[in-house]
């Protein structure tokens, strides 16, 4: 399984894991597997990046999700912290992010999941994100092999 990493991805996963990787531009998302780019979008977010994507960079984030949805792609947003820690802003630098409240952030996430067919997957750090992305790729690859 060849993992495609977007060339604009900062601090990419999988480079030191011995996986077959290729770095190139991906139109939507940060990661893909070869031959899945037309159906699957993987976004990786640190908690700080997710907070920014839901607030100050909201339009840019929504544009990516909308483009993916209009093309019939499934989007997964993998977050490098637990949902509880994200909503309570219990992560590096979270203490100074006064607004929006955790309740408002939860509502934003729920609305995005419904409106843009995106699934948020909260994890226990970078290693867990990498493992869960690999699991998602493996399942997606198996589903693609099922005759239609």
N, C-alpha and C positions, 0 to 999 in steps of 0.2 A: 504494500500500500504506500503510494507516494503522497506525502503531505506537501501541499502548496502553502507557502507563507507569503503574505502580501509584502511587497518590497518597501512599503511605507510603515510597516509594523515596527514599533519601537520596543526594544527588549523582547524579541521573539522567543517563543517556546520551541522545543524539539531540536534545537541546534546541537546540543550536547548529549542527546539521548540515543544517538546511533540510528535514528530512523532515516529512511530515504526521504530527503526534503529537497524542495526546489523553491527558490525565492524568485517571485515575479509579481507583477501588478495583478491584483484581484479587484474587479469592479465594485463588489460589495463584500464587506467582511475582511477578516484578518487571516483566516485559515480555510482551507478546503482540502479535499482529497481529489486526486486526479480523476477525471470523468464525473465528478459530482458538482462541479461549479455551476451547472445550470439548474440545480435543484436544492442546494444546501448553502446557507450562509452561517459562518461561525464568527462571532465578535467576541474578543476577549477584553475585559475591562477590569482595571484596578478599581478599588472603591472610590478613589479620588476621581478617576476618569469617568466612572458611572455618574457620580454626583454632578460633574461638569456637563456630561451628556444629557442629563435630565434638566439642567438649569441653563447655564450660559451658552452651551453648544446644542441646545435642544433642536433647533431647526435642522442643523447638519445631521444629527443622529436620526431624526425622523425621516429625512430625505433618503438615507441609506435603507431604512426599514421599509419605506413606501416603495422604493425602486424594486427591492427584493420581492415584496408582496405582489406587485403588479406583474412581475415576471414569473410568478408561481413558485417562488423559492421559499423554503422553510428557514427561519432564522432562529438561531440559538445565541443568547448572550450569556457568556460564562463570566462570573464575577469572582474575583480573588478574595472574597471574604464571605462569611455567613450573612444571611438576610438579617438576622437579629443585630449583628454588629454593624451592618450597613445602615439600617434604619435608626439605630441608637447613636450612629456616628462614632462608633468605637473602633477607629482605625487611625493610622498616622495622619495627622492634620484634620481629622474629622471634628475635633473639639471646637475649632473656630468657624465651622460652617453652621451658622445659626439658622439659616432658612434654606430651603423649606423644612418644615418639621418632618419627623420620621413618618408620621401619619400621611402627610401630603406626598412624600416620596413613594410610599406604598401604593397610594392611589394612582400616581403617575405610572408606576410599573404595571399595575393591573390594567390600566387603560391601554397602555402600549401592547401588552400581551393580547388583549381582545381585538384591538383595532388593526394591528399590523401582523397578527399571527406569529408573534415572537415568543419564545420561551426563555425566561431568565433562569439560569442555573447558578445558584449561589454555592460556593465551594469553601474549603478550608485552606486557602492559600494557593500559590502558583503550582505547586506539585499536584495538588488535587485537581486544579483546573486542567493541567496537562493530561492527567489520567482520565478525567471525565470527557475531555474532547476526544481522546483515543477511543474510549468506549462508544461515544456517539458515532464516530467515523466507522467503527467496526459494525455497529448495528445498521447504519445507513448503507454500507457496502453490501451487507447480507440482504437487505430489503431490495436493493437494486438488482440483485441476482435472481429474485423470485420472478418467474414468468408471469406476464400480465395477460 
